[in-house]
């Protein structure tokens, strides 16, 4: 039996990127003026964590954003690393997509499997979905650690 070739779900990917844009705008509505925002969130088991959003580049229609979970007490879980994303936010299209995750740059829409880095065929959509879950968690359980009041609503 021959395996069916993987095809990218473009409509699903675009919908996720549109939802991520909406989430980003709720977390950082003043993205055009503010360079950084810091959030406190509660993780599983009530553990606190900090999430930092940094604007790294602004252009006419796009903004580059780095989002990372700041390291907490590494002695609790030394085998894990805190996630970090780089996003390109497209203001004209109202979309936000992951362009890198941790040290993985230049993500492709799909991958042959198996591959050298053992990425899944749909690695990019998985990362955009994970970003969406992470941003939703910040909206639902987070609080700003700076002066800006945020709208914490789930999408």
HURA-V614706 format. One record per residue. RES is the residue in three letters. SS is DSSP state (a for helix, b for strand, c for the rest). OMEGA is omega in whole degrees, -180 to 180 (999 if undefined). Layout:
RES & SS & OMEGA
RES & SS & OMEGA
This chain:
UNK & c & -178
UNK & c & 179
UNK & c & 177
UNK & c & 180
UNK & c & 179
UNK & c & 174
UNK & c & -178
UNK & c & 175
UNK & c & -175
UNK & a & 180
UNK & a & 178
UNK & a & 179
UNK & a & 180
UNK & a & 179
UNK & a & 178
UNK & a & 179
UNK & a & 176
UNK & a & 178
UNK & a & 178
UNK & a & 176
UNK & a & 180
UNK & a & 179
UNK & a & 179
UNK & a & -179
UNK & a & 174
UNK & a & -180
UNK & a & -175
UNK & c & -177
UNK & c & -179
UNK & c & -177
UNK & c & -178
UNK & c & -176
UNK & c & -173
UNK & c & -178
UNK & c & -176
UNK & b & 174
UNK & b & -180
UNK & b & -179
UNK & b & 168
UNK & b & 177
UNK & b & 177
UNK & b & 178
UNK & c & 179
UNK & a & -179
UNK & a & 178
UNK & a & -180
UNK & c & 178
UNK & b & 175
UNK & b & 176
UNK & b & 177
UNK & b & 179
UNK & b & 175
UNK & b & 179
UNK & b & 172
UNK & b & -177
UNK & b & -180
UNK & b & 176
UNK & b & 174
UNK & c & -176
UNK & c & -175
UNK & c & -177
UNK & b & 174
UNK & b & 174
UNK & b & -175
UNK & b & 171
UNK & b & 177
UNK & b & 179
UNK & b & 171
UNK & b & -178
UNK & c & -178
UNK & c & 175
UNK & c & -179
UNK & c & -176
UNK & c & -180
UNK & c & 178
UNK & c & -177
UNK & c & -175
UNK & c & -178
UNK & c & -179
UNK & c & 172
UNK & c & 179
UNK & c & -178
UNK & c & 173
UNK & b & -178
UNK & b & 163
UNK & b & -178
UNK & b & 166
UNK & b & 180
UNK & b & -180
UNK & b & -176
UNK & c & -179
UNK & c & 179
UNK & c & -177
UNK & c & 179
UNK & b & 174
UNK & b & -179
UNK & b & 177
UNK & b & 175
UNK & b & 171
UNK & b & -180
UNK & b & -174
UNK & c & -178
UNK & c & -177
UNK & b & -178
UNK & b & 176
UNK & c & -180
UNK & c & 178
UNK & c & 179
UNK & c & 176
UNK & c & -179
UNK & c & 168
UNK & c & -179
UNK & c & 2
UNK & c & 177
UNK & c & -173
UNK & c & -178
UNK & c & 179
UNK & c & 172
UNK & c & 174
UNK & c & 180
UNK & c & -177
UNK & c & -176
UNK & a & -176
UNK & a & 179
UNK & a & 176
UNK & a & 179
UNK & a & 177
UNK & a & 176
UNK & a & 177
UNK & a & 177
UNK & a & 179
UNK & a & 178
UNK & a & -179
UNK & a & 178
UNK & a & 177
UNK & a & 177
UNK & a & 178
UNK & a & 180
UNK & a & -175
UNK & a & -172
UNK & a & -174
UNK & c & 174
UNK & b & -179
UNK & b & 176
UNK & c & 174
UNK & c & -171
UNK & c & -174
UNK & c & 175
UNK & c & -175
UNK & c & 176
UNK & c & -177
UNK & c & 178
UNK & c & 176
UNK & c & 175
UNK & c & 999
